[in-house]
Amino acid sequence: MQKRISRMSGQLRGIQKMVEDQRDPVEILQQISAVKKAINGLTTEIILLYLSENVSPKKQKEVLQIVKRAIDL
């Protein structure tokens, strides 16, 4: 998780610099999209950890599918 967070921090700093440098908005939006995907990945990882610790193995698959659908909204 720490690697993901560090990567996202770097991406956000990169976006900040792109805005300061008045880069092409399409390029900035592409980077924002990448950060959103990274956040979704981190969210999923944290939820999986929580599920593995707090939901019975019988219900984990069903709950995970529901959570993944919610994240993808």
Secondary structure as the mmCIF struct_conf table of DSSP 4:
data_model
#
loop_
_struct_conf.conf_type_id
_struct_conf.id
_struct_conf.beg_label_comp_id
_struct_conf.beg_label_asym_id
_struct_conf.beg_label_seq_id
_struct_conf.end_label_comp_id
_struct_conf.end_label_asym_id
_struct_conf.end_label_seq_id
HELX_RH_AL_P HELX_RH_AL_P1 GLN A 2 GLU A 20
TURN_TY1_P TURN_TY1_P1 ASP A 21 GLN A 22
HELX_RH_AL_P HELX_RH_AL_P2 PRO A 25 ASN A 54
BEND BEND1 VAL A 55 VAL A 55
HELX_RH_AL_P HELX_RH_AL_P3 PRO A 57 ASP A 72
#
